[in-house]
């Protein structure tokens, strides 16, 4: 009887943790989206077409990059990280932590950062389409369609291209990401 009670309590604890994680992720997504949107709006507002395009390409690149990191963390093997960690490599400890939380890391990288970058690049594309329409005196509808299609194609194509790399080189990518994070990591 005690065993089934423990199982029920464990399920409740996991459900509560999942709910708390979803709430944290929602608030984090709001904060990141707000800051990215602010940067995008301020940067593009008075920028010329070239600078606006570079900013959109930057957001597309960041979205694709974080999608690759999320996929790599989800598909990497933990054993090589333990081997490196036993040799005292700080980034390997961070890598193990990332791998053990792969569902959260992947969700953050792919769903939060990736989706926010997609939304921001799309909304920045509206500004670009408006500028092109005014500069070349052409249909705003046509400019919007072409700009949106280009942004979507670059985002989807970039993510399709990186998926195979992310899976094949998952441990290397996780290792490099862990090295970057280990600079900021203060842990045991």
Secondary structure, 3 states (H helix, E strand, C coil): CHHHHHHHHHHHHHHHHHHHHHHHHHHHHHHHHHHHHHHHHHHHHCCCHHHHHHHHHHHHHHHHHHHHHHHHHHHCCCHHHHHHHHCCCHHHHHHHHHHHCHHHHHHHHHHHHHHHHHHHHHHHHHHHHHHHHHHHCCCHHHHHHHHHHHHHHHHHHHHHHHHHHHHHCHHHHHHHHHHHHHCCCCCC
